[in-house]
């Protein structure tokens, strides 16, 4: 038999306004403009003051008292609609006036256009110089179109044959495709069309003038590539019965080769444009924090929609269609107000968080990024300072940049764990990483420093950390183990 029961539970849910604020908070400045344009297109009740007609009446001027407008009109509430909520000009953006938000990015600058051939255009131009049968030409085009961005052909020959049959109606054999591929592998840059790293290096070596060193390099790549990549140089000397000098010359010849020939052209590389969200300037020992003006758009609620809502308030006839229309207007007005409020809250949160970070790392910014002055700082430290949740600070730190006089940095880079010195004081682990980087940079490459030796050096300097911690920091910096750093 089905039993029914009543339960009481406490559930925590986010309101639509909170969700909208969270999404806007984690959006970087470079993407905020697109997000605002999207909202302007979707909501006709939202307007951008900078794009508004300059001939509009006095609503665009913040000095005008909104209470003076229609002050003689009687206002009544119908169906829980309050016209006063939408007839206030405080929606006009004045929340950025307290800060110097002038940004150099606002200046119109002429950008030079780089005219260059792409990687595939370069290969196509070389293909056009060859004298080929029509079928071979189409096969070559199919191969070029199948190359990855790094210049490798990772698609199987059998798959290329199928592609040719379906797209070009060409019944090609494996030998025919292989022959055309060999012609493409003679193109520049050397190594194009290789199916793996070994073939790529061999193609480049075989294009070099024949010599004892090149011959030895070809032998190593062809038969002992695994020993070479793992830097078992002693083993190679014994197997090949050569001297250290001969091995060194062959290894240097291999190291000159390009493992990714397709990335040689800079025109194909997409540059990531970083627009800083904050600016910190050192004014005679006093730090000045400003927010990028792109974070303070001039938005307001549409006056026409406000007047439409006011007209309903005065109307005595309220039929069903009119109520549906005004319900739509109210929805758009609410959405516009929520979006403007979210933008305001976003700006205030950004400034509050960045100001707390700047104050916490004041000496670091004053001393032009000297990592000795970087204090250990975690998300909780800033969250407690500004009385906000750790997740809020994390959303700001993970996607926002600050421009200083010594560079542009992701806010996340200012956070670090604490390392306790022998004297008891705490320092940032970034300081330890800096010392590790210097030690490894100054080591003898014939005999690189192992993790145990690096641990001893740090302990001599007063940093009492374990070997596994040194290994963890080394891996975080992308530095390989001592054996792989060895050079002849």
Secondary structure, 3 states (H helix, E strand, C coil): CCCCCCCCCCCCCCCHHHHHHHHHHCCCHHHHHHHHHHHHHHCCCEEEHHHCCCCCCHHHCCCCCHHHCCCCCCCCCECCECHHHCCCHHHCCCCCCCCCCCCHHHCCCCCCCCCCCCHHHHHHHHHHCCCCCHHHHHHHHHHHHHCCCCCCCCCCHHHHHHHHHHHHCCCCCHHHHHHHHHHHCCCCCCCCCCCCHHHHHHHHHHCCCCCHHHHHHHHHHHHCHHHHHCCCHHHHHHHHCCCHHHHHHHHHHHHCCCCCHHHHCHHHCCCCCCCCCEEEEEECCEEEEEECHHHCCCEEECHHHHHHHHHHHHCCCCCHHHHHHHHHHHHHHHHHHHHHHHHHHHHHHHHHHHHHHHHHCHHHHHCCCCHHHCCCECHHHHHHHHCCCHHHHHHHHCCCEEEECCEEEEHHHHCECEEEECCCCEEEHHHHHHHHHHHHHCCCHHHCCCHHHHHHHHHHCCECCCHHHHHHHHHHCCCCCHHHHCCC
